[in-house]
Amino acid sequence: GCAMASDAFFPFPDNVDNAAEAGVTAIVQPGGSKKDDEVIAAADKHGIAMVFTGKRHFKH
């Protein structure tokens, strides 16, 4: 597998589903989405480890 990192949270679980199809086994992201629970459930469904950093990695 491979790891995937994002500089922003995952707003919807479909991103995790797509990552699983591509062979991702670990995701690093800041978290903070209103749908974090759904995103975590999708990761669990696919056996993907997910790490929340608690910090966004960009500024507007």
PyMOL Python script that loads the backbone (N, CA, C, O; Angstrom):
from pymol import cmd

cmd.read_pdbstr("""\
ATOM      1  N   GLY A   1       0.813  -1.183   0.000  1.00  0.00           N
ATOM      2  CA  GLY A   1       0.000   0.000   0.000  1.00  0.00           C
ATOM      3  C   GLY A   1       0.860   1.251   0.000  1.00  0.00           C
ATOM      4  O   GLY A   1       2.088   1.185  -0.040  1.00  0.00           O
ATOM      5  N   CYS A   2       0.205   2.360   0.044  1.00  0.00           N
ATOM      6  CA  CYS A   2       0.901   3.646   0.077  1.00  0.00           C
ATOM      7  C   CYS A   2       0.180   4.571   1.051  1.00  0.00           C
ATOM      8  O   CYS A   2      -0.949   4.307   1.464  1.00  0.00           O
ATOM      9  N   ALA A   3       0.853   5.655   1.407  1.00  0.00           N
ATOM     10  CA  ALA A   3       0.278   6.652   2.312  1.00  0.00           C
ATOM     11  C   ALA A   3      -0.150   7.871   1.513  1.00  0.00           C
ATOM     12  O   ALA A   3       0.400   8.158   0.451  1.00  0.00           O
ATOM     13  N   MET A   4      -1.134   8.580   2.034  1.00  0.00           N
ATOM     14  CA  MET A   4      -1.614   9.801   1.407  1.00  0.00           C
ATOM     15  C   MET A   4      -1.704  10.872   2.487  1.00  0.00           C
ATOM     16  O   MET A   4      -2.169  10.605   3.595  1.00  0.00           O
ATOM     17  N   ALA A   5      -1.262  12.076   2.163  1.00  0.00           N
ATOM     18  CA  ALA A   5      -1.352  13.200   3.099  1.00  0.00           C
ATOM     19  C   ALA A   5      -2.123  14.331   2.439  1.00  0.00           C
ATOM     20  O   ALA A   5      -2.038  14.541   1.230  1.00  0.00           O
ATOM     21  N   SER A   6      -2.878  15.053   3.257  1.00  0.00           N
ATOM     22  CA  SER A   6      -3.658  16.180   2.758  1.00  0.00           C
ATOM     23  C   SER A   6      -3.401  17.393   3.637  1.00  0.00           C
ATOM     24  O   SER A   6      -3.272  17.274   4.855  1.00  0.00           O
ATOM     25  N   ASP A   7      -3.328  18.568   3.007  1.00  0.00           N
ATOM     26  CA  ASP A   7      -3.126  19.799   3.780  1.00  0.00           C
ATOM     27  C   ASP A   7      -4.438  20.367   4.305  1.00  0.00           C
ATOM     28  O   ASP A   7      -4.435  21.364   5.026  1.00  0.00           O
ATOM     29  N   ALA A   8      -5.552  19.747   3.954  1.00  0.00           N
ATOM     30  CA  ALA A   8      -6.870  20.178   4.422  1.00  0.00           C
ATOM     31  C   ALA A   8      -7.690  18.947   4.804  1.00  0.00           C
ATOM     32  O   ALA A   8      -7.355  17.827   4.419  1.00  0.00           O
ATOM     33  N   PHE A   9      -8.762  19.159   5.561  1.00  0.00           N
ATOM     34  CA  PHE A   9      -9.586  18.032   5.991  1.00  0.00           C
ATOM     35  C   PHE A   9     -10.329  17.405   4.821  1.00  0.00           C
ATOM     36  O   PHE A   9     -10.440  17.993   3.745  1.00  0.00           O
ATOM     37  N   PHE A  10     -10.836  16.202   5.052  1.00  0.00           N
ATOM     38  CA  PHE A  10     -11.644  15.501   4.068  1.00  0.00           C
ATOM     39  C   PHE A  10     -13.109  15.850   4.344  1.00  0.00           C
ATOM     40  O   PHE A  10     -13.642  15.454   5.381  1.00  0.00           O
ATOM     41  N   PRO A  11     -13.773  16.580   3.442  1.00  0.00           N
ATOM     42  CA  PRO A  11     -15.142  17.002   3.710  1.00  0.00           C
ATOM     43  C   PRO A  11     -16.176  15.892   3.528  1.00  0.00           C
ATOM     44  O   PRO A  11     -17.277  15.977   4.070  1.00  0.00           O
ATOM     45  N   PHE A  12     -15.829  14.856   2.772  1.00  0.00           N
ATOM     46  CA  PHE A  12     -16.769  13.775   2.493  1.00  0.00           C
ATOM     47  C   PHE A  12     -16.040  12.436   2.489  1.00  0.00           C
ATOM     48  O   PHE A  12     -14.857  12.387   2.151  1.00  0.00           O
ATOM     49  N   PRO A  13     -16.718  11.348   2.856  1.00  0.00           N
ATOM     50  CA  PRO A  13     -16.073  10.037   2.899  1.00  0.00           C
ATOM     51  C   PRO A  13     -15.740   9.452   1.529  1.00  0.00           C
ATOM     52  O   PRO A  13     -14.950   8.510   1.451  1.00  0.00           O
ATOM     53  N   ASP A  14     -16.315   9.976   0.448  1.00  0.00           N
ATOM     54  CA  ASP A  14     -16.021   9.409  -0.871  1.00  0.00           C
ATOM     55  C   ASP A  14     -14.542   9.550  -1.232  1.00  0.00           C
ATOM     56  O   ASP A  14     -14.013   8.758  -2.011  1.00  0.00           O
ATOM     57  N   ASN A  15     -13.879  10.557  -0.666  1.00  0.00           N
ATOM     58  CA  ASN A  15     -12.444  10.697  -0.911  1.00  0.00           C
ATOM     59  C   ASN A  15     -11.679   9.502  -0.358  1.00  0.00           C
ATOM     60  O   ASN A  15     -10.705   9.055  -0.964  1.00  0.00           O
ATOM     61  N   VAL A  16     -12.107   8.989   0.771  1.00  0.00           N
ATOM     62  CA  VAL A  16     -11.471   7.820   1.369  1.00  0.00           C
ATOM     63  C   VAL A  16     -11.767   6.582   0.527  1.00  0.00           C
ATOM     64  O   VAL A  16     -10.890   5.740   0.334  1.00  0.00           O
ATOM     65  N   ASP A  17     -12.988   6.467   0.028  1.00  0.00           N
ATOM     66  CA  ASP A  17     -13.340   5.343  -0.847  1.00  0.00           C
ATOM     67  C   ASP A  17     -12.450   5.335  -2.089  1.00  0.00           C
ATOM     68  O   ASP A  17     -11.955   4.282  -2.491  1.00  0.00           O
ATOM     69  N   ASN A  18     -12.247   6.496  -2.693  1.00  0.00           N
ATOM     70  CA  ASN A  18     -11.385   6.595  -3.875  1.00  0.00           C
ATOM     71  C   ASN A  18      -9.941   6.257  -3.534  1.00  0.00           C
ATOM     72  O   ASN A  18      -9.255   5.600  -4.316  1.00  0.00           O
ATOM     73  N   ALA A  19      -9.482   6.699  -2.382  1.00  0.00           N
ATOM     74  CA  ALA A  19      -8.117   6.393  -1.950  1.00  0.00           C
ATOM     75  C   ALA A  19      -7.940   4.886  -1.775  1.00  0.00           C
ATOM     76  O   ALA A  19      -6.910   4.332  -2.158  1.00  0.00           O
ATOM     77  N   ALA A  20      -8.934   4.230  -1.203  1.00  0.00           N
ATOM     78  CA  ALA A  20      -8.864   2.781  -1.010  1.00  0.00           C
ATOM     79  C   ALA A  20      -8.752   2.060  -2.348  1.00  0.00           C
ATOM     80  O   ALA A  20      -7.989   1.102  -2.477  1.00  0.00           O
ATOM     81  N   GLU A  21      -9.503   2.513  -3.335  1.00  0.00           N
ATOM     82  CA  GLU A  21      -9.436   1.907  -4.669  1.00  0.00           C
ATOM     83  C   GLU A  21      -8.048   2.051  -5.283  1.00  0.00           C
ATOM     84  O   GLU A  21      -7.628   1.216  -6.085  1.00  0.00           O
ATOM     85  N   ALA A  22      -7.338   3.110  -4.906  1.00  0.00           N
ATOM     86  CA  ALA A  22      -5.993   3.355  -5.434  1.00  0.00           C
ATOM     87  C   ALA A  22      -4.912   2.638  -4.625  1.00  0.00           C
ATOM     88  O   ALA A  22      -3.732   2.728  -4.962  1.00  0.00           O
ATOM     89  N   GLY A  23      -5.299   1.926  -3.563  1.00  0.00           N
ATOM     90  CA  GLY A  23      -4.333   1.163  -2.784  1.00  0.00           C
ATOM     91  C   GLY A  23      -3.767   1.879  -1.570  1.00  0.00           C
ATOM     92  O   GLY A  23      -2.792   1.414  -0.979  1.00  0.00           O
ATOM     93  N   VAL A  24      -4.362   3.003  -1.189  1.00  0.00           N
ATOM     94  CA  VAL A  24      -3.892   3.740  -0.013  1.00  0.00           C
ATOM     95  C   VAL A  24      -4.217   2.936   1.247  1.00  0.00           C
ATOM     96  O   VAL A  24      -5.324   2.420   1.397  1.00  0.00           O
ATOM     97  N   THR A  25      -3.234   2.836   2.153  1.00  0.00           N
ATOM     98  CA  THR A  25      -3.431   2.111   3.407  1.00  0.00           C
ATOM     99  C   THR A  25      -3.290   3.009   4.636  1.00  0.00           C
ATOM    100  O   THR A  25      -3.558   2.573   5.756  1.00  0.00           O
ATOM    101  N   ALA A  26      -2.869   4.264   4.434  1.00  0.00           N
ATOM    102  CA  ALA A  26      -2.738   5.213   5.546  1.00  0.00           C
ATOM    103  C   ALA A  26      -2.983   6.629   5.033  1.00  0.00           C
ATOM    104  O   ALA A  26      -2.539   6.992   3.944  1.00  0.00           O
ATOM    105  N   ILE A  27      -3.693   7.421   5.828  1.00  0.00           N
ATOM    106  CA  ILE A  27      -3.993   8.811   5.478  1.00  0.00           C
ATOM    107  C   ILE A  27      -3.610   9.709   6.649  1.00  0.00           C
ATOM    108  O   ILE A  27      -3.921   9.413   7.803  1.00  0.00           O
ATOM    109  N   VAL A  28      -2.928  10.813   6.335  1.00  0.00           N
ATOM    110  CA  VAL A  28      -2.615  11.852   7.313  1.00  0.00           C
ATOM    111  C   VAL A  28      -3.361  13.106   6.881  1.00  0.00           C
ATOM    112  O   VAL A  28      -3.242  13.545   5.737  1.00  0.00           O
ATOM    113  N   GLN A  29      -4.130  13.680   7.799  1.00  0.00           N
ATOM    114  CA  GLN A  29      -4.908  14.875   7.479  1.00  0.00           C
ATOM    115  C   GLN A  29      -5.147  15.668   8.757  1.00  0.00           C
ATOM    116  O   GLN A  29      -5.023  15.120   9.853  1.00  0.00           O
ATOM    117  N   PRO A  30      -5.489  16.953   8.637  1.00  0.00           N
ATOM    118  CA  PRO A  30      -5.670  17.757   9.840  1.00  0.00           C
ATOM    119  C   PRO A  30      -6.960  17.479  10.607  1.00  0.00           C
ATOM    120  O   PRO A  30      -7.025  17.748  11.807  1.00  0.00           O
ATOM    121  N   GLY A  31      -7.994  16.944   9.939  1.00  0.00           N
ATOM    122  CA  GLY A  31      -9.272  16.769  10.611  1.00  0.00           C
ATOM    123  C   GLY A  31      -9.988  18.104  10.750  1.00  0.00           C
ATOM    124  O   GLY A  31      -9.491  19.136  10.300  1.00  0.00           O
ATOM    125  N   GLY A  32     -11.143  18.072  11.369  1.00  0.00           N
ATOM    126  CA  GLY A  32     -11.896  19.297  11.592  1.00  0.00           C
ATOM    127  C   GLY A  32     -13.137  19.438  10.736  1.00  0.00           C
ATOM    128  O   GLY A  32     -13.828  20.453  10.814  1.00  0.00           O
ATOM    129  N   SER A  33     -13.432  18.433   9.917  1.00  0.00           N
ATOM    130  CA  SER A  33     -14.639  18.463   9.098  1.00  0.00           C
ATOM    131  C   SER A  33     -15.856  18.144   9.961  1.00  0.00           C
ATOM    132  O   SER A  33     -15.751  17.415  10.947  1.00  0.00           O
ATOM    133  N   LYS A  34     -17.000  18.689   9.589  1.00  0.00           N
ATOM    134  CA  LYS A  34     -18.244  18.335  10.271  1.00  0.00           C
ATOM    135  C   LYS A  34     -18.572  16.862  10.066  1.00  0.00           C
ATOM    136  O   LYS A  34     -19.360  16.283  10.814  1.00  0.00           O
ATOM    137  N   LYS A  35     -17.962  16.258   9.046  1.00  0.00           N
ATOM    138  CA  LYS A  35     -18.238  14.858   8.731  1.00  0.00           C
ATOM    139  C   LYS A  35     -17.070  13.941   9.100  1.00  0.00           C
ATOM    140  O   LYS A  35     -16.928  12.862   8.524  1.00  0.00           O
ATOM    141  N   ASP A  36     -16.235  14.357  10.052  1.00  0.00           N
ATOM    142  CA  ASP A  36     -15.110  13.513  10.466  1.00  0.00           C
ATOM    143  C   ASP A  36     -15.564  12.106  10.841  1.00  0.00           C
ATOM    144  O   ASP A  36     -14.888  11.134  10.501  1.00  0.00           O
ATOM    145  N   ASP A  37     -16.698  11.976  11.536  1.00  0.00           N
ATOM    146  CA  ASP A  37     -17.175  10.649  11.938  1.00  0.00           C
ATOM    147  C   ASP A  37     -17.440   9.762  10.725  1.00  0.00           C
ATOM    148  O   ASP A  37     -17.126   8.572  10.748  1.00  0.00           O
ATOM    149  N   GLU A  38     -18.017  10.332   9.665  1.00  0.00           N
ATOM    150  CA  GLU A  38     -18.283   9.562   8.445  1.00  0.00           C
ATOM    151  C   GLU A  38     -16.982   9.201   7.734  1.00  0.00           C
ATOM    152  O   GLU A  38     -16.848   8.104   7.191  1.00  0.00           O
ATOM    153  N   VAL A  39     -16.032  10.123   7.738  1.00  0.00           N
ATOM    154  CA  VAL A  39     -14.733   9.888   7.102  1.00  0.00           C
ATOM    155  C   VAL A  39     -13.986   8.784   7.850  1.00  0.00           C
ATOM    156  O   VAL A  39     -13.383   7.911   7.226  1.00  0.00           O
ATOM    157  N   ILE A  40     -14.023   8.819   9.174  1.00  0.00           N
ATOM    158  CA  ILE A  40     -13.383   7.779   9.985  1.00  0.00           C
ATOM    159  C   ILE A  40     -14.038   6.430   9.719  1.00  0.00           C
ATOM    160  O   ILE A  40     -13.344   5.421   9.597  1.00  0.00           O
ATOM    161  N   ALA A  41     -15.352   6.399   9.627  1.00  0.00           N
ATOM    162  CA  ALA A  41     -16.067   5.147   9.350  1.00  0.00           C
ATOM    163  C   ALA A  41     -15.658   4.573   7.999  1.00  0.00           C
ATOM    164  O   ALA A  41     -15.505   3.359   7.864  1.00  0.00           O
ATOM    165  N   ALA A  42     -15.480   5.429   7.001  1.00  0.00           N
ATOM    166  CA  ALA A  42     -15.042   4.960   5.681  1.00  0.00           C
ATOM    167  C   ALA A  42     -13.632   4.389   5.765  1.00  0.00           C
ATOM    168  O   ALA A  42     -13.346   3.355   5.161  1.00  0.00           O
ATOM    169  N   ALA A  43     -12.752   5.050   6.505  1.00  0.00           N
ATOM    170  CA  ALA A  43     -11.388   4.538   6.672  1.00  0.00           C
ATOM    171  C   ALA A  43     -11.418   3.184   7.372  1.00  0.00           C
ATOM    172  O   ALA A  43     -10.727   2.255   6.955  1.00  0.00           O
ATOM    173  N   ASP A  44     -12.206   3.069   8.421  1.00  0.00           N
ATOM    174  CA  ASP A  44     -12.326   1.793   9.135  1.00  0.00           C
ATOM    175  C   ASP A  44     -12.857   0.698   8.217  1.00  0.00           C
ATOM    176  O   ASP A  44     -12.378  -0.435   8.252  1.00  0.00           O
ATOM    177  N   LYS A  45     -13.850   1.039   7.395  1.00  0.00           N
ATOM    178  CA  LYS A  45     -14.453   0.067   6.473  1.00  0.00           C
ATOM    179  C   LYS A  45     -13.409  -0.515   5.528  1.00  0.00           C
ATOM    180  O   LYS A  45     -13.461  -1.695   5.181  1.00  0.00           O
ATOM    181  N   HIS A  46     -12.458   0.325   5.114  1.00  0.00           N
ATOM    182  CA  HIS A  46     -11.436  -0.102   4.156  1.00  0.00           C
ATOM    183  C   HIS A  46     -10.140  -0.554   4.825  1.00  0.00           C
ATOM    184  O   HIS A  46      -9.193  -0.927   4.133  1.00  0.00           O
ATOM    185  N   GLY A  47     -10.080  -0.528   6.152  1.00  0.00           N
ATOM    186  CA  GLY A  47      -8.861  -0.921   6.855  1.00  0.00           C
ATOM    187  C   GLY A  47      -7.731   0.082   6.680  1.00  0.00           C
ATOM    188  O   GLY A  47      -6.558  -0.288   6.723  1.00  0.00           O
ATOM    189  N   ILE A  48      -8.077   1.346   6.484  1.00  0.00           N
ATOM    190  CA  ILE A  48      -7.085   2.406   6.293  1.00  0.00           C
ATOM    191  C   ILE A  48      -6.798   3.069   7.639  1.00  0.00           C
ATOM    192  O   ILE A  48      -7.717   3.476   8.350  1.00  0.00           O
ATOM    193  N   ALA A  49      -5.513   3.172   7.979  1.00  0.00           N
ATOM    194  CA  ALA A  49      -5.115   3.912   9.176  1.00  0.00           C
ATOM    195  C   ALA A  49      -5.253   5.399   8.876  1.00  0.00           C
ATOM    196  O   ALA A  49      -4.881   5.857   7.796  1.00  0.00           O
ATOM    197  N   MET A  50      -5.789   6.153   9.839  1.00  0.00           N
ATOM    198  CA  MET A  50      -5.955   7.590   9.632  1.00  0.00           C
ATOM    199  C   MET A  50      -5.396   8.340  10.835  1.00  0.00           C
ATOM    200  O   MET A  50      -5.738   8.050  11.981  1.00  0.00           O
ATOM    201  N   VAL A  51      -4.527   9.312  10.550  1.00  0.00           N
ATOM    202  CA  VAL A  51      -3.911  10.134  11.589  1.00  0.00           C
ATOM    203  C   VAL A  51      -4.398  11.566  11.418  1.00  0.00           C
ATOM    204  O   VAL A  51      -4.348  12.122  10.320  1.00  0.00           O
ATOM    205  N   PHE A  52      -4.869  12.156  12.508  1.00  0.00           N
ATOM    206  CA  PHE A  52      -5.292  13.553  12.512  1.00  0.00           C
ATOM    207  C   PHE A  52      -4.199  14.396  13.160  1.00  0.00           C
ATOM    208  O   PHE A  52      -3.799  14.131  14.294  1.00  0.00           O
ATOM    209  N   THR A  53      -3.717  15.404  12.448  1.00  0.00           N
ATOM    210  CA  THR A  53      -2.667  16.266  12.989  1.00  0.00           C
ATOM    211  C   THR A  53      -3.228  17.387  13.849  1.00  0.00           C
ATOM    212  O   THR A  53      -2.529  17.917  14.712  1.00  0.00           O
ATOM    213  N   GLY A  54      -4.490  17.752  13.621  1.00  0.00           N
ATOM    214  CA  GLY A  54      -5.097  18.843  14.368  1.00  0.00           C
ATOM    215  C   GLY A  54      -4.634  20.219  13.923  1.00  0.00           C
ATOM    216  O   GLY A  54      -4.933  21.220  14.574  1.00  0.00           O
ATOM    217  N   LYS A  55      -3.902  20.270  12.813  1.00  0.00           N
ATOM    218  CA  LYS A  55      -3.383  21.551  12.329  1.00  0.00           C
ATOM    219  C   LYS A  55      -3.507  21.606  10.812  1.00  0.00           C
ATOM    220  O   LYS A  55      -3.054  20.701  10.112  1.00  0.00           O
ATOM    221  N   ARG A  56      -4.127  22.684  10.305  1.00  0.00           N
ATOM    222  CA  ARG A  56      -4.191  22.881   8.853  1.00  0.00           C
ATOM    223  C   ARG A  56      -2.826  23.332   8.368  1.00  0.00           C
ATOM    224  O   ARG A  56      -2.119  24.045   9.080  1.00  0.00           O
ATOM    225  N   HIS A  57      -2.458  22.934   7.196  1.00  0.00           N
ATOM    226  CA  HIS A  57      -1.115  23.175   6.692  1.00  0.00           C
ATOM    227  C   HIS A  57      -1.077  24.216   5.583  1.00  0.00           C
ATOM    228  O   HIS A  57      -0.203  24.180   4.716  1.00  0.00           O
ATOM    229  N   PHE A  58      -2.031  25.145   5.614  1.00  0.00           N
ATOM    230  CA  PHE A  58      -2.032  26.252   4.666  1.00  0.00           C
ATOM    231  C   PHE A  58      -2.793  27.414   5.288  1.00  0.00           C
ATOM    232  O   PHE A  58      -3.501  27.242   6.280  1.00  0.00           O
ATOM    233  N   LYS A  59      -2.647  28.577   4.710  1.00  0.00           N
ATOM    234  CA  LYS A  59      -3.374  29.758   5.174  1.00  0.00           C
ATOM    235  C   LYS A  59      -4.025  30.439   3.983  1.00  0.00           C
ATOM    236  O   LYS A  59      -3.510  30.377   2.867  1.00  0.00           O
ATOM    237  N   HIS A  60      -5.152  31.086   4.219  1.00  0.00           N
ATOM    238  CA  HIS A  60      -5.822  31.876   3.186  1.00  0.00           C
ATOM    239  C   HIS A  60      -5.486  33.323   3.382  1.00  0.00           C
ATOM    240  O   HIS A  60      -5.946  34.172   2.619  1.00  0.00           O
TER     241      HIS A  60
END
""", "prot")
cmd.dss("prot")
cmd.show_as("cartoon", "prot")
cmd.util.cbc("prot")
cmd.orient("prot")
